[in-house]
């Protein structure tokens, strides 16, 4: 594996806001919905959607665009805005609406924008969205369901049951907010507080390598990525890890490359929950510069870590995140 190339989808699939997967369109009649979708009787009704895993093992849910669909959109808590594939935009007859810069893992690149009158996931609807339009090859799904759709709502990612729940914020049960920062019993849900930074929810109670870290939860990224400031702390805590790091390359969707190393991240804790991470990426990415976090220990928690929990709930309006740990050791299963 040393010296190999790692594609952006395999390593950091949703740090940039890109996705696509072509499907035939159908009319959204309220009854002709894909079998995986439970129809809601009214907008904003609590909705549970059965999900699929894309090739990067990210959760993908059925979404309707201007009454057409369903299309499979990856749920991405690390993307400030939703994204639509060129193929889907064409099927839905969406016209270009200017050009804007879209920030990826290595740079900002121009993207053609389209305007969506109505975007629906289950019973939740957002109106008048302006979305980047990109090719299907850049993300591996029909689109990305980003924070412009999720903000001010509560979502639950259920990995064992492969379901996605979305509802109004404040409707879920809060479980022991940071109670002694430790689980009292195996499987007990734990709720931790968060704050917004650069439009993303950041866990307040997070540590790695013996130091506090800025931890973003990025359900659209297959692999957890730490910056080199955290790498330095990891090697100070465990100098022997230097011999276990694998040198490789991150490749963006547009072919840009950046050096990276892959190996363990010792002592990762989220809300006091210990998580064994045998294999993450260390790299200085454009996104860390964008957030002014190059010199502060920072980690993007990808779906490789998130799916080690039975469920993860994000209450964006209340700035709370709840974890339902598995009954076994939380190990990201990569070595």
N, C-alpha and C positions, 0 to 999 in steps of 0.2 A: 504493500500500500504506500510505502514511502515514495514520494516524488510523483504520485498519481495526481490526476486532475479531478476536481470535485465540482459538479455542475451546481449552479445557483439553486436549482430546484431541490437537489439532493442535500444541500447544506444550509441554505438560508432562503427558503422558498418564498417567504412573504415579508422579508425585510423591505423589499421593493413592492410597490403596489401593482403587480401584474398577474393576470390569469386568463385562461381560455380553454374551452372544450366545446366543439360544435355539436349542436343537437337540432332536430327538427322542431319547428314552432307549432303550438296549438293554441286555440282560443281559450282564455281564462274565463269560463262561464260561471265559476263558483261551484260547479258540480263536476266538471271534467278536469279534475286535478289528478296529478300523478298519484298512484296508490300509496306512495310513501307520505303524502301530505294529508293531515287532518284539516278539513275545511273549517274556517272560523265563521261564525254567524255575523260578526260585526268587526270592523277594524279595531285593532288594539286588544282583541280578546287574547287571553293567554293561549299560546299555541305550542304544541309539541310536534316537531318534525323528525321523521326518521332520516338518518343521514347515511351517506356513503363515505368511504375513504378514497381519496384520489391516490395517484401513484406515489406521492410523497407522504401518504398516511395522514393527511389533514382532513378534517371534517368538511364535507360538502353538503349543502342543503338546497332544496328546490326553491327557486325564486322566479317571480313573474315580472316581466318588463312591459309596461303599457298594455297589460292584459294578455300578453303572449308568453308562452312557456309551457311547462317549467324548464328552467335552465339550472345547471348545477353551479353554485357559487361557493367558494371556499370561505369558511368563517375565519376572519382575520382580525384579531384584537390588536394587531400591531400596525394596521393601516389606517391612516386618518380619513381616507375616503374610499368608497367602493370603486371598483374598476369593471369595465365591461369588455368582452372580447370583440374584436372587429367582426368576426363571423356572426355573433349574436346581434351586434348593432345593425348589421346589414339586414339580417332576417327581420328585425323589428322596424326597419326603415328609419333609423335615427340619422339625422343629418349632422355634418360637422358644425361645431360651434366654437371656433377659435382654437388656439394652441396654448398650452401651459407647460411649465416644467414639472416633471414627476421625479421625485427623489428615489433613486435606487441604492443598492448597497455600495456602489463605487462612485456614483456621480449623479447629477441631475440631468435629465434628458427631456427633450420636448415631446409632448404627446398631444394628439388631436383630441379635443373634447367633444362630447355629445350631451344633449340635454334629455333627461328621462322625466316624463310627466308623472309617472307612478311606478313605484318599485315596491313589490309586496313579497314578504316572507311569512307564510302562514297568515295570521290575522293582523300582522303589523305592516303598516303602510307608510312610506315616505314619499313626499311629492316634490317635484321640481328640483331634481338632482342634476348636477353637471359633473359627468364622469369622464375620466380618461378612457380612451379607446386604444386597445393594444392587440397584438396578435395572440392567437390561442397558444402558440408555442412558448410564450413567455411565462405562462403559469400553470398550464395543465388542467384548467377548468373553464367553465363558461364565464366566470368572473370572480370577483372578490367582494364579499360582504364586509364592508369596513365600518369604521366608527361613525360615519355620517348616518348609517342605518341603525347602529347599536346604541349610540349615545343616548343617555337619559332613560335607558331601558335595562332590564335585568335579563341576562342570558345564562343558561346552564348547559355546559358541555358534558354529556354523559357518555363516557367512552365504552364501558362494557355493553350498554344497550344501544349504542350508536344512535343517540337521539340528541336533538338540539331544542331547547325550550327558550322562548322569547316572550316577554311580557312587560308590563309597565314596571318601572322601578318601585321598590318599596313593598312588593307583594310577597317576597320570600321570607323565610324564617331566618333570623340571625342566630348563629350558633357560637356561643362562647368567644366573644371578640377578644383575641390575644390573651386568653386566660392562662396566665403563668407562662405563656409562650411555649407550652408543651401539651401534647395530647394526653388526656387522662385515661383513655382506653383505646385499643386498636380500632380503627375505623371511625372514630368519633370525628364529626365535622368540625373544622376550625375556621373562624372568620377573622380576617386580618384587615386592618385599615390601609387605605392607599391614598395617593394624591395624584393630581394631574401634573404632568410635565410634558411640554411639547405636544399636548393633545392626547397623551397616552397615560393610562393608569400605571403608577409606579408603587410597588409594595414598599411600605415603610419598614417593616420588620423582616429584613433579608440580610444574610451574611454569607460570605464565602472566604475560604482561606484565612479565617480568623478576623476579618475586617468587615465593616458594613459595606454593602454594595447597593448600587442603583439597579433594581431588577424590574425589567419590563416583561409582561406576559404576552408572548407573540404566538398565537395559535396558528398562524399561517406559515411559520417557519418549521421545517422538519427537524432541524438540529439547533441546539442551543449554541449561542455565539457570545464569547466574552471578549472584551477589549484587552489590549496589551498591558494596560495599567493593572488589570486584575491578574493577568498572567504573571507579572512581576511579583505580586503579592502571593500568588500560588507557589511560585518557586522559592520565595523566602520562607514560606511555611513548610514546604516539602521539597528541598533542593534535589532530591533523587528523581523527581518527576521530569527533570530536564532530559534525562536519558530515555524517557518513554514517549516524548513528543514526536509526532510524525509530521514532517514537513511536506506541504502540498500547496495547492493553488485553489483559490475560490474563483469561479468563473461566473460573470454576470450574464443576464439574459441576452445582452447584446455583444457578448464575447470579450468584455473587459476582464482583466485578471488582477488578482491581488494575492500576495503571499499569505499563507495561513499555516497554523500548526494545529494538530489534533491530539487530544489527550485528556486526562482526568481533570476535574475541577474539585479540589478537596474542600470538605467542610461546607457544602452548600446547604443553607437552611432557609426555608420559606415559612415565615410565621412560627419559627421554632421547630418546624418539621425537618428532620434530617433526610437528605436525599443523596444517594450515591450516584455520582456522574462519572462513568468510566471513559466517556468519549464525547467531548465537545470541541468546538472550533475556537481558536484564539486568532483574532485578526483586528486590525485597525481599519474600520470601514467609514465610508463617507457619512453614514447615518450617525455615527458617534460624533463626528465633527459638527453635523447639523444640529445636534442636541447639545453641543458644547460639553461633551462628556469624554473626550479623548483621554484626559489626564485623571479622571475619576474612575475607580473600579466599577465597571458596569457589565451587566449580563442581560442578554435577550433570552428569556426562557422559552424554548420552542416546544413543539408538540411532542418531541421525544421525552421531555420531562413531564409535561402536562398529562399525557396519557398514562403516566404511572399512578395518577389518582383515579378513583372511580368516577368522580365528578368534580368539576370546577365551575363555580357560579361567579359571574361578574355583575355587580349592581353599580352601574356607572353613575347614577345620580347620587346615591348615598356613599359612593367611593368605598365600597366594601367588596372583598373577594373571599369566597368560601371554598375550602378544599375538603373533599371527602377522601381520606387516604385509603389505600388498599390495606388489607390486614397483614400483608407481608411487608418486608423491607422495601422502601422506596428506592428502587434501583433503575436507572434509565436503560438498563439492559443492553448496553453496548460495550464492547470490550475489544 
